Amino acid sequence: MRPFFNLRGRTNLMKILGFDPSLTNFGWALLDSDLTGPNQGYCLETGRFQTSSKTLFTDRYVDMRESVQKVIQKYHVSKIGVEYPVFNDIYSEGMYGLFLYTCEAIRAEKADVVFFSPGQIKAHARLFLDRPKGWKMMKPDMVEATKTAEGIRMNHNEADAYWVARAAMRFWQLHDGIIQESDLTPVEVKQFLEIKQYSRGRKAEKSELKGILHREDERFFRWSGED
């Protein structure tokens, strides 16, 4: 756990948690949209939840769920971003199980959550570093992007969680009307607002709402309002 700024005396913070789920090193990052300026970034604190491969798998999932709930409770966070697993990848079933336990914890804490794919998260960091189109963002790139943004080098799990939180912060600001479409980067416009128009084939003259903002109860959930 690594604190970056003193929270004492701060009120009415717009705090965002970003989660990069992993059974071994589950990265998390806490951001505050009010902490902006030429010499300081968004990040308040980062950390990792860790479990051992020698632990019974069911206990590992339960431990991670409890850790997620505790960090949400500690910082009184109501807005969250989560990176969801890549299917057909190494251990995808296990990662999806962890994803479900994470979602269960977030819903139990009545927080709102938005989901991003790994590729979407990398796109934000790629744009920030001004990497060329098609550049494959690897772990060192994500760490470099975070160091450039915050001036502090983080573990790659925490760095990924930072960019999840940063993307989630921008999404929830747009959702709540704090920023407008004109304030978005090209990556944010595509991810949040895209409406695909078809001109050929079976879907000719039809449109598809692909942007996250159009897909409530699929790509984002407002669990804070549940009874």
C-alpha positions in Angstrom: 0.0 0.0 0.0 1.5 3.3 -1.1 -0.1 6.7 0.0 0.7 9.7 -2.2 -1.3 12.6 -0.7 -2.6 13.5 2.7 -6.4 13.0 2.8 -6.8 14.8 6.2 -9.2 17.7 6.0 -10.4 17.0 2.5 -14.1 16.8 2.0 -16.5 16.1 -0.9 -13.8 14.3 -2.9 -14.8 12.6 -6.1 -12.9 9.4 -5.5 -12.6 6.6 -8.0 -11.3 3.1 -7.4 -9.7 1.1 -10.3 -9.3 -2.7 -10.0 -7.1 -5.0 -12.1 -8.2 -8.4 -10.9 -5.6 -11.2 -10.3 -5.5 -14.1 -7.9 -1.8 -13.5 -7.2 -1.5 -9.7 -7.3 -4.8 -7.9 -7.5 -3.9 -4.3 -8.2 -6.0 -1.4 -7.1 -5.7 2.4 -7.3 -7.6 5.3 -5.7 -7.9 8.5 -7.7 -9.4 11.9 -6.9 -10.6 14.0 -9.8 -10.1 17.2 -7.7 -6.4 16.6 -7.4 -5.4 18.2 -10.7 -2.7 20.8 -11.5 0.6 21.3 -13.2 2.6 19.6 -10.4 0.3 16.9 -9.1 -1.8 14.1 -10.6 -4.9 12.2 -9.6 -3.6 9.3 -7.6 -4.1 9.2 -3.8 -3.0 5.6 -3.1 -2.4 2.2 -4.7 -2.0 -1.3 -3.5 -2.3 -5.0 -4.2 -4.3 -7.8 -2.6 -2.2 -11.0 -2.6 -3.0 -14.7 -2.1 -0.8 -17.8 -2.3 -1.2 -20.5 -4.9 -0.8 -23.0 -2.0 -4.1 -21.7 -0.6 -7.3 -23.6 -1.4 -8.8 -21.9 -4.5 -12.2 -21.3 -2.8 -10.5 -19.5 0.1 -8.5 -17.3 -2.4 -11.7 -16.1 -4.0 -13.3 -15.4 -0.7 -10.3 -13.5 0.5 -10.2 -11.4 -2.6 -13.9 -10.6 -2.3 -13.4 -9.5 1.3 -10.4 -7.4 0.4 -12.4 -5.6 -2.3 -15.1 -4.8 0.2 -12.7 -3.5 2.8 -11.0 -1.1 0.5 -14.3 0.3 -0.7 -15.5 0.7 2.9 -12.2 2.3 3.9 -12.4 5.1 1.4 -16.2 5.4 1.1 -16.0 5.0 -2.7 -19.2 4.9 -4.8 -17.7 4.9 -8.3 -15.5 2.1 -9.5 -13.9 0.7 -12.7 -12.9 -2.9 -13.3 -10.9 -4.6 -16.0 -12.8 -7.7 -17.1 -11.1 -10.9 -18.2 -10.0 -11.9 -21.7 -11.8 -15.1 -22.6 -10.0 -18.0 -24.2 -6.8 -16.7 -22.6 -4.7 -18.5 -20.0 -6.8 -19.5 -17.0 -9.8 -17.5 -18.3 -12.3 -19.6 -16.3 -10.4 -18.8 -13.1 -10.2 -15.1 -13.9 -13.9 -15.0 -14.7 -14.6 -16.5 -11.3 -12.6 -13.8 -9.7 -14.4 -11.2 -11.8 -17.7 -12.5 -10.5 -16.6 -12.4 -6.9 -15.3 -8.8 -7.4 -18.7 -7.8 -8.9 -20.5 -9.4 -6.0 -18.4 -7.4 -3.5 -19.0 -4.1 -5.4 -22.8 -4.7 -5.5 -22.8 -5.6 -1.8 -21.2 -2.2 -1.1 -23.8 -0.5 -3.3 -21.2 1.2 -5.6 -21.6 2.0 -9.3 -19.2 0.2 -11.6 -18.0 0.4 -15.2 -16.2 -2.4 -17.1 -13.3 -2.1 -19.5 -11.5 -4.6 -21.6 -7.7 -4.8 -21.3 -7.3 -3.4 -24.8 -9.5 -0.4 -24.0 -7.4 0.4 -20.9 -4.1 0.1 -23.0 -5.6 2.5 -25.5 -5.8 5.3 -22.9 -2.2 4.8 -21.9 -1.1 4.6 -25.5 -2.7 7.9 -26.4 -1.2 9.5 -23.3 2.3 8.4 -24.3 1.6 9.4 -27.9 2.6 5.9 -29.1 2.0 5.2 -32.8 -1.2 3.4 -33.9 -0.8 -0.3 -33.6 1.9 -0.1 -30.9 1.5 -3.1 -28.6 1.4 -1.8 -25.0 3.3 -4.1 -22.7 3.8 -4.0 -18.9 6.8 -1.7 -19.1 4.8 0.7 -21.3 1.9 0.8 -18.7 4.4 1.5 -15.9 6.1 4.2 -18.0 2.7 5.9 -18.7 1.9 5.9 -15.0 5.3 7.3 -14.1 4.9 10.1 -16.7 1.4 10.9 -15.4 2.1 10.8 -11.7 5.9 11.1 -11.3 6.0 7.9 -9.3 6.9 4.4 -10.5 4.4 1.8 -9.6 4.2 -2.0 -9.8 2.7 -3.1 -13.1 -0.4 -4.4 -11.4 -1.0 -1.1 -9.7 -0.2 0.8 -13.0 -2.9 -1.2 -14.8 -5.3 -0.4 -12.0 -4.4 3.3 -12.2 -5.4 3.4 -15.9 -8.6 1.5 -15.1 -9.4 4.1 -12.5 -8.5 7.0 -14.8 -10.8 5.7 -17.6 -13.6 5.1 -15.1 -13.1 8.6 -13.7 -13.6 10.1 -17.1 -16.6 7.8 -17.8 -18.4 8.7 -14.6 -17.7 12.4 -15.1 -19.3 12.2 -18.5 -22.2 10.1 -17.1 -22.9 12.7 -14.3 -22.6 15.7 -16.7 -19.4 17.1 -15.1 -17.7 17.0 -18.5 -19.2 17.0 -22.0 -18.4 15.2 -25.3 -16.2 18.2 -26.4 -14.0 17.5 -23.4 -13.2 13.9 -24.4 -10.2 12.4 -26.1 -10.7 10.5 -29.4 -10.3 7.3 -27.5 -12.9 8.3 -24.9 -15.4 9.3 -27.6 -15.1 5.9 -29.3 -15.3 3.9 -26.1 -18.0 5.9 -24.4 -20.2 7.2 -27.2 -19.7 5.2 -30.4 -22.8 4.5 -32.5 -21.9 2.3 -35.5 -23.8 2.9 -38.7 -24.1 0.0 -41.2 -24.2 0.7 -44.9 -23.9 -2.8 -46.3 -25.0 -6.3 -45.8 -27.9 -7.6 -43.6 -27.5 -4.7 -41.2 -27.6 -2.0 -43.9 -29.2 1.3 -42.7 -29.2 0.0 -39.2 -27.2 1.3 -36.2 -25.6 -0.4 -33.2 -25.0 1.3 -29.9 -21.5 0.2 -29.1 -20.4 3.0 -26.7 -20.4 2.1 -23.0 -22.7 5.0 -22.1 -25.4 3.4 -24.2 -25.1 0.0 -22.5 -26.3 0.3 -18.9 -26.8 -3.0 -17.1 -24.3 -4.6 -19.5 -21.1 -2.5 -19.4 -21.9 -0.3 -16.5 -24.2 -0.7 -13.4 -25.6 1.8 -11.0 -25.8 -0.4 -7.9 -25.8 2.6 -5.6 -29.5 3.1 -6.2 -30.5 -0.4 -5.4 -32.7 -1.2 -2.4 
